[in-house]
Amino acid sequence: MKLEDLQFTMTQDMQNTFIEMMLIRQMLKGGNLNKTDKKVFENELSDLTALFILEFRKHNKKQKKQYEDIMNS
């Protein structure tokens, strides 16, 4: 198997989480937030990122193993 052959699973919840993460990143990059709002969005982005990673790992165990095998060969 080659790296380009890997197919990862993205559930609807993962897709929604990813979109939320991108929207928050855009808001943070926009620079129009006060200090309090910026901190709230940074914390939310951190929480969403952790959630996405957990869900990604949960739904892609086989693919993760295949990826590791490819990278270690």
N, C-alpha and C positions, 0 to 999 in steps of 0.2 A: 504494500500500500504506500502511496505517496501522499505528501502533505496536502496537495490540492484535491485529493480524493476524499478528505474528511468532510463529513456532513454533520454539523452540530444542530442540536434540538433547541428551538426557541419557543417556549410556551407563550400564550397570549399574555399572561401575567409578566413574564420576562420582557416581552416587547413593550408593554405599558410602562414598566419600571425603567426601561432604557430610554423611552421617550421623556419621562419625567426627569431623568438625570440630564438629558441634553437640554431641556428647557431651563432647568436650574443653572446649568453651566452658562447658558446664554445670558441669563439674568445677572449672574455674578460677573461675567465679562463686560456687561453693559456699563457697570460702574455707577449706576444711578441709585444705589441702595444706601440707606443710612447704616451705621455701624451695627445696630441691633438686628435689622433685617438681614444684613450680610451674614452675621453669625448664625442666624436661624437657618438660612438657606445652605450655608456650609455644613451645618450639622445634618440637615435633611439629606444633602447630597452624600455625605459620608454613610448615613444609615441605608440609603437606597443602593449605594455601591456594594455595601456588605451583603445586603439582601440579594442583589443580582448575582454576586459571586457564589453565594450558597445555592441558589436555585440553578445556576449554570452547572455547577459541579454535580448537583443532585440528578439532573436530567442528561448529563453527558459523561457518565462514568466510563463507558466503553470508549468513547471518542478521546477522552483524556488519556486513557491507557494507550490507545493507538498513537496519539500525538507524542507521548513520552517515548514509545518504542521507536518511532520515526526519528526523533531528535537524538536518541542515544545510539542509533545505528551508524 
